[in-house]
Amino acid sequence: MFDQAGVGDVSAVVWSDRCEWTDLVVEVPVEAGRPTLRLGDNWLRRWSATWRARAGEMSCAVRDLDGIVISGRPVRRFSWRRDQRHRPNLQALVSTGRLHGAESLEEARVLLALDFAGDLVEVASQPFRLRFECEAGRRSHIPDFLAMTRSGWWLIDVRPAALVREADLVAFAAAAEAALACGWRYTVVGGWQEHALAALDAFSSRRRPLSDPLELRPGLLVAARDGLTFGELAAVGGCEPVARAQLLHLLWGRSLGVDLRRPLTDRSPVRAGAGR
């Protein structure tokens, strides 16, 4: 079966204008770490969370965590050294209009995916320190992000799948249990779907407000209804370099859509989207 552009199996298509942010990532299963957790009576009272507020550090039992307003101040400070292997950075998000901290390039990419397809309202980096119990004794874990979206809350950890060890799985499983107790969703991002990250990087180059002095956008949106490719649409406006910038801006804003399971090229079919 083919889509309107005549390319590919519809069931395999991930349209950028309709996808969720989790459609872009490869998630790491954490169930293997759960058997070592101590989840007996009153574990919701015994496990605790600590976060930073204006007045200093504050703590509560996990059972009360859902009702707490997280300040957004990282519970662990970001550090920069010449010899460190990861690359801390600040990621500018259109959804919040602010810079948000990330401890690595992988974390920054997750923020970008949330900004694009997560219906993001707010996000806190390293929001709290979770203290939990397992067979090895008491341990602590700091999740990477707590994201408020229009469809609910996400607690997120980021770790390349090849680097996940047994001890990590225990910590991730504990975070998953805490998130479940709070009514949040939880995931560990271990990688990216093929081609999705490259397309997202291309879209994000034009994510900020972009003027349209040549008034190309209306014509591009109308032409997209005819099932044209990216290259064909770029030629429609009569000023191809400017049209390409406008097309990327419309793709970021989800007013247009492409299949994220395939490389973004001039031959990529483009369809009209619903927008944000």
C-alpha positions in Angstrom: 0.0 0.0 0.0 1.3 3.5 -0.8 0.7 6.9 0.6 -0.6 9.9 -1.4 2.9 10.6 -2.7 3.3 7.1 -3.9 6.2 6.2 -1.7 6.4 3.6 1.0 4.2 1.6 3.3 1.8 3.9 5.2 2.1 1.8 8.3 5.8 2.5 8.3 5.6 6.2 7.9 6.2 8.6 10.8 4.9 11.9 9.7 6.8 14.8 11.4 3.6 16.9 11.8 1.8 14.2 13.8 4.6 12.3 15.7 5.2 12.3 19.4 8.7 12.9 20.8 8.9 9.3 21.8 8.5 8.2 18.2 12.0 9.8 17.5 13.9 7.9 20.2 15.0 4.3 21.1 14.0 3.6 24.6 15.9 1.4 27.1 13.8 -1.2 28.9 14.4 -1.1 32.7 12.4 -4.0 34.0 15.5 -6.1 34.6 16.5 -3.7 37.5 13.2 -4.0 39.3 13.6 -7.3 41.2 16.5 -5.9 43.3 14.4 -3.0 44.6 12.9 -3.1 48.0 9.3 -2.3 47.4 7.7 -3.7 50.6 5.3 -2.0 52.9 5.6 1.7 53.2 8.3 2.1 50.5 6.5 5.3 49.4 7.3 6.7 52.9 10.9 5.3 53.0 12.0 6.5 49.6 12.5 10.3 49.4 13.2 13.1 47.0 15.4 16.2 47.5 15.4 19.3 45.4 16.8 22.8 45.4 14.6 25.8 46.3 15.3 29.5 47.0 15.5 28.7 50.7 17.9 25.8 50.2 17.4 22.1 49.8 14.0 20.6 50.6 12.9 17.0 50.9 9.7 14.9 51.0 8.6 11.3 50.8 8.0 9.9 47.3 4.3 9.5 48.1 4.1 13.4 48.4 6.3 14.2 45.4 3.5 14.7 42.9 2.1 17.7 44.9 5.4 19.5 45.1 6.3 22.4 42.8 9.9 21.7 41.5 11.8 24.9 41.3 13.7 24.1 38.1 17.1 24.6 39.8 19.4 21.7 39.1 20.0 19.7 42.2 23.5 19.0 41.0 25.6 21.8 39.5 26.9 21.6 35.9 30.6 21.6 35.6 33.0 22.2 32.7 36.6 20.9 32.6 39.1 20.5 29.8 39.5 16.8 30.3 35.9 15.7 30.7 34.4 13.3 28.1 30.9 14.6 28.1 29.9 18.1 26.9 27.7 20.2 29.2 25.8 22.9 27.4 22.8 25.2 27.4 19.9 24.4 25.0 17.6 27.2 23.9 14.0 26.0 23.7 11.3 27.8 21.7 8.6 26.3 23.9 9.8 27.9 27.1 11.7 30.8 25.7 14.7 30.0 28.0 18.0 28.2 28.2 18.0 24.8 29.8 21.0 22.9 31.1 22.1 19.6 29.6 25.1 17.5 30.7 25.8 16.0 27.3 25.0 16.3 23.6 22.6 13.4 24.0 20.7 15.3 26.7 20.6 18.4 24.5 19.1 16.3 21.7 16.4 15.1 24.0 15.5 18.7 24.9 15.3 19.4 21.2 13.0 16.5 20.6 10.7 17.7 23.4 10.8 21.2 22.0 9.7 19.9 18.6 7.2 17.2 19.3 6.6 17.0 23.0 3.9 19.6 23.5 6.3 21.1 26.0 5.2 23.6 28.6 8.1 23.5 31.1 11.2 21.3 31.8 13.6 21.1 34.8 17.1 19.7 34.4 18.2 17.3 37.2 15.1 18.1 39.1 15.6 16.1 42.2 17.7 13.4 43.9 15.8 10.2 44.5 16.9 8.1 47.5 15.7 4.5 47.3 16.4 1.1 48.7 17.6 -2.0 46.9 19.4 -5.3 47.8 22.8 -3.4 47.8 21.4 -1.0 50.4 20.4 2.7 50.1 21.3 4.4 46.9 20.5 7.7 45.2 19.8 8.7 41.6 19.3 12.1 39.9 17.0 11.8 36.8 18.0 14.0 33.9 14.8 15.8 33.2 11.3 16.4 34.5 9.1 17.7 31.7 5.6 19.1 31.9 3.8 18.6 28.6 0.2 19.3 27.6 -0.5 15.6 27.8 1.1 15.0 31.2 4.4 14.8 33.0 7.5 12.9 31.9 10.4 11.8 34.1 13.4 11.2 31.7 16.8 9.7 31.9 19.3 9.7 29.0 22.0 7.1 28.6 23.3 5.6 25.3 22.2 2.0 25.3 25.7 0.7 24.9 26.8 2.4 28.2 23.9 1.1 30.4 25.2 -1.2 33.1 23.4 -3.4 35.7 23.7 -0.7 38.4 22.1 1.8 36.0 19.1 -0.4 35.4 18.5 -0.6 39.1 18.5 3.2 39.4 16.3 3.6 36.3 13.9 1.0 37.7 13.7 3.0 40.9 13.0 6.2 39.0 10.3 4.3 37.0 8.6 3.2 40.2 8.7 6.7 41.7 7.3 8.2 38.5 4.5 5.6 38.5 3.6 6.5 42.0 3.3 10.1 41.0 1.2 9.4 37.9 4.0 10.4 35.6 5.4 8.6 32.6 9.0 7.5 32.6 11.5 6.6 29.9 15.2 6.1 29.4 16.4 7.4 26.0 19.1 5.1 24.7 19.4 6.2 21.1 17.5 7.6 18.1 15.5 6.2 15.3 17.4 6.2 12.0 17.2 9.5 10.1 15.0 11.2 12.8 17.9 13.1 14.4 19.3 14.4 11.1 15.9 15.7 10.1 15.3 17.3 13.5 18.7 19.1 13.3 17.7 20.4 9.9 14.3 21.7 11.1 15.8 23.3 14.2 18.1 25.5 12.2 15.0 27.6 11.4 13.0 27.1 14.6 13.2 30.7 15.8 10.7 33.4 14.5 11.3 34.0 10.8 9.9 36.8 8.8 8.4 36.3 5.3 9.1 39.5 3.4 8.5 37.7 0.0 5.3 36.2 1.3 6.3 32.7 0.2 4.6 30.8 3.0 1.0 30.9 1.8 2.0 29.6 -1.7 4.2 26.9 -0.1 1.3 25.7 2.1 -1.1 25.5 -0.8 1.4 23.7 -3.0 2.1 21.1 -0.3 -1.5 19.9 -0.8 -0.5 18.5 -4.2 1.9 15.9 -2.8 5.1 17.6 -4.1 8.6 16.8 -2.9 10.8 19.1 -0.9 12.8 20.0 -3.9 9.7 20.7 -6.0 8.2 22.9 -3.3 11.5 24.8 -3.0 11.3 25.7 -6.7 7.6 26.8 -6.5 8.3 30.1 -4.8 10.6 31.5 -7.5 13.4 32.2 -4.9 14.7 28.8 -4.0 17.2 29.6 -1.2 14.6 31.6 0.7 11.9 29.1 0.0 14.1 26.3 1.5 14.5 28.3 4.7 10.8 28.9 4.9 10.1 25.2 4.3 12.4 24.2 7.2 10.6 26.8 9.4 7.2 25.3 8.4 8.4 21.8 9.1 9.6 22.8 12.5 6.2 24.4 13.2 4.5 21.2 12.0 2.5 23.2 9.3 4.2 20.8 6.9 5.2 17.2 7.4 7.8 14.7 6.1 8.4 11.0 6.8 11.0 10.8 9.5 11.8 7.2 8.8 13.5 8.3 5.6 16.4 10.7 4.9 15.3 14.3 4.3 16.3 15.1 0.7 14.9 17.0 -2.2 13.0 13.8 -3.1 11.2 13.7 0.3 7.4 13.8 -0.1 5.9 16.8 1.8 2.4 17.0 3.0 0.3 19.8 4.6 0.1 19.5 8.4 -2.1 20.8 11.1 0.5 23.1 12.7 0.9 23.5 16.4 
